[in-house]
């Protein structure tokens, strides 16, 4: 599956990037704190999760202003109103008049706000790992410490947040995720958006939601307490809450298959058949490992005592075997495959 990336201009002239993948009725996925449409599609674990959502649906995503491939806002900072304008522009661009809506993390209060304001546009609502009252997500001293750390030392801050978001991931995967966050936004934008996570409050909107609603939350989520999803479920008449095992906040880390099954069942989509796991020869595994270390074809040739054209051929065959198009995707696959052992 491939994604198509486009851009849409907001009323203030800000350009926002959006992506579509799959085919079928639209499913808008509003992601968490930071995002990058290109990097997320190259990250094997996240792409597998997104492709599972896009199987039978046209999956629509966007990078909010200041993140990934989108421009920074020209005036002011993040707000629910800016997010509402962005969703309207993106869904108008893809022709989505009525759609299924899924929010993850910060995307949960955003999805709640949209579904309450525009009930005529939402078929079904899926909320994963989120909250209605940001002030209750963490103690004030914890919030101040993390936001301050991001502003003063973005590298260390991204490492700390990765440990919170993905404790079940391997060390290599956590390193990749930390780098992903740093490439998705500046330290200033990251800190401002994390403050927005803590400040947002949509509790008063919950009673206005009429769409059938599925809430999913991992019991020991270290970034968002399960009690927040319980609170949301208690205030939405049509809501059903499923608490899942696990500690990871990111939806594509941990027991992803169980999460995907619950989402697809709720959206009335058939279960997915488990794809065959690609296999590589011993030599191809050696080359994939070296690619993941950032080596060029010439470097690989020197390391393995082969000529450069042979190294290039190995890389091409690995791309064909894995069904990917870039060296970055080979590297992401190799890191993920080692992490799963």
N, C-alpha and C positions, 0 to 999 in steps of 0.2 A: 504494500500500500504506500502511496506517495501523498504528500500534502501540497497544496497550492497556496502560496502566500500573496496577499494583496495589501493595499493601503487605502485608507479612507480618511478624508479630512473632517475634523470637528469644526464647529462654528467659529472657533477662535483661530483656525488655520493650522492647528496641531495635526500632524500626520500620525495615524495609529495603524499599526500592522495587525492583520488578522490572517488566519489560516483555516483552510477547509480540508477535510480528508474523508474518504468513504463515500457512500451513496445511500440515499433514503431520506426520510423526514429529518428535519434539522434537530440537532442536539447541541445546545450552547453550553460549553464548559467554561465556567469562570474560575480561574485558578487562584492559587494562594498569593502569598506575600510578593515574591518576585518571579518573573518568567522571562524566557527567551524562546520564541517560536522555533528558531533554527537549532539552537543547542539542545532543546528538549527533544527534538525529533532525532537528533544524533545520539542521544543517551538511550542505550538499548532498553533498560528497564522501563523508563518513562514512555518510550515509544511503544513498547509492547502493551502497556496499559492503555494508551491513547488509541491504538489500533483496535483493541478489544471494545472500546466504546464506539469506535467508528464502524464496526462491522454491523451493517444493517441500518446505520444512521449517517447523515452528513454531519460530521463533528466540526463545530465551529469554535475557534479559540481566538484570543487576542492578547497582545501585550499592552497592559495599561500604560498611560502616559508616563514617561520617564524610565520605562523598563524595556529590555530587549531591543527590538527593532523599531520601537515607537519613539516619537519625539518627546522631549520634556514639555510639560505644560507651559504655556507662554505667560500665564498669570496665575498666582495662587498655587496652592498645593493640592493634595488628594482630597476628594470629598465623595460622598455617595452621589451627589448631583453630577459630578464629573463622570462617575462610573455609569450613571443612568444615560447620560448623553452619549457615551462611548458605545454602550450596548445598542442603543437605538440606531446609531450610525452604522455599526457593524452588521446588525441584522437586516437593516434596510439594504445594505450593499449585497448581501447574499440572498435577499428575497425571503427572509424568514418572518412571516406574519404571525404564525403560531408555532410554538416549538416546545420540546422538552428542555428543561433547564437543570443543570447540575452545578453546584458550588462546592468548592473544596477550601478549607481553612478560611482565609479572609474572604474567599469567594462565597462563603455561606451567608454572612450578613448582607453582602451585595445582592445575592440571589433572593434572599428574603425581602429586601427592600423593593427589588424589581417586581417580584411576584405579588406583593401587596399593592403596589402602585398600578401595575398593569396585569390584572388577573385574566383579562381576555386573551393575553398572548401566551399563557403557559398551560401546556397540556398536563405535564407531570413535573414534580419538583424533587430532585435528589440533593441531599445535603450531607456532606462527609466531613467529619472532623472539625466542626466549626463552633461558633458561639453567637449569642445574641447580645451579650453585654461584655464588651472588651475589658472593662475595668475588673471583671471577675476572672480573667484568664490567668493572671499572675499577681503576686503581691507587689505593691508600689516600689519597694526597694529592689526587687528583682527586675522590674521593668526599667527602672532608672539605670541599673548597672548594665543591662544588655544594650540599651539604646546608646548609652555613653561609650561602651566598648566599640560599637559599630562606628560611631563618629570618629573616635580617636585611633582605632586600629582595625580597619575593615578586614584585613586578613585574619587576624585572631578572632574577630567577631564572627566571621563566616564559619570558622572552624567550630566555635562554641555552639552556634545555632545548628550546624549540621549534626553535632553530637546529640542535640535535643530532638531534632526532626527525624533522624534516621539511626537510632541506636542499634538496630538489628542489622544494619549494613556492615559490610567488611571495611577494613581500614582503607583499602584502595578505592572502594566506592564512595566512602565518606570524603576522601581527598578530591575525587572528581566532582562531587556535589558542592564542596566548598568553592572550588574553582568556578563552577557553574554560577553560583550566586554572585561572585565577584564580577564575572563577565556580564551579568544581567543588569546591573545598575551601579551607579556611583555610591560611595559611602553615604553621602548626604541624602540621596533618594531612598536608600535602604533604611536609614534611620527614620526618615519621615514616614515611610510606609509602615514600619514596625510600630511607630507611635499611633498611626491610624488604626492598626489592629487593636491596640489597647483602648483607644478612645471611642471606637464605633459602638453605637447602641441602637439596636432595631427591635428591642423588646416590645415596644408599643405597636409595631407593625404585624406581629405574629397573628393576632386575631383577625387580620384582614385577608389572610391567605385562604384561598378556596380550592386550590389545586391539590389532587392527591399527592401526598408527600412521604418520601422515604428518608429516614435519617439513619446514617451509618457512622459508628464511632468505635475506635479501638479502645478497649477498657483501660489500658495503662498508657494512653497517649500522653507523652511528656510535654507537649506544647499546648494542648487544649484539653481541659478537664471534661470527662464524660458527663458531668453534671450539667454542662451547658446544653448538650444535645437533649438531655432529659428535660431541661427547662423548656426548650423549643418544642419538643414533642407534646408537652403538657398544655401548650397554648395554641396548637394548631389542631383543629377538630379532626382533620382527615389524616393525621400523621401516624406513622408506624416507625418505631425505633428498633434497630438491630445493633446490639453491641457485639463487637468482634474481638477475638483474642489478638494481642499484640501491643507493642509499645511505640511503634513508629507513626509519626504524624503524616509523612508523605504517603500518598495512596499507592505508589508503585514500589514501596519497600515493605517487606514482610509477606504475609499471606495474601498475595494479590488475587489469586484465583478465587478465593472465597468472596472477596469484595466484589470482583467482577461478576460472579454468579448472581449475587444479590441485586446488583444494579440491572443486569440484563433481564432477570426475572421480573423486576418491577416495571421495566420498560416494555415488557411482553416481547422480548427478543429470544430466539432459541439459544441454547447453551452452545458454547464454542468447543469445537473439537481441538484437542491438544495438538499443536503443530509438531512435526518431527524436529528434533534438535539437530542442527547442522553439525557435521563431523568434519574434522580436518585431519590430514596426514600428519605424521610426526614432524616432518620438515615444515609443513604449513603452520603448525603450531609454533615452531621456533620463530618463523618469520612474523607471525601475528604478535608474538611477545615482543619482538624487536620493534615492530611498528608502534606498539603501545608505548615504547620507550622514546618515541619521537625520532627514530632513525630513518634516514633517507634510503633509497634503493642502493646507493653507492656504499653507505655505511653498512647496510645488511650484507652486501656482497663481500666486503672486507672482513666482517665478523665471521661469516660462514665459509669463507674461502671459495666463493663462487663468483662468476662474472656478473656484471650489473644487469645485463639483459635477463639472465636466469632469475635474479632477484625480482626484477620487474614482473616476470611471468608468474612467479609464486604469488605476488601481491594481487595480480589480476585474477588468478584462479581462486584465491581466498575471497575476493569480492564477489565473484560469481557464486561460489559455494554458499556464502552467507546472505546473498541477495542484497548487498549494500553497494553504495556508490563512492564512498570516500575512505581515506585512511583513518580519519577521525572515527568513523563508524566501526572500522575494524578494531581500532584501539578500545572503543567503548565495549564492543562485544567481548573482547579478550578479557578486559578487567572484570566485566560482569560474570563471565563464565568461570573465572578463577574464584570470584567471591562466593559463587554458589556451591563450591566444593566443600 
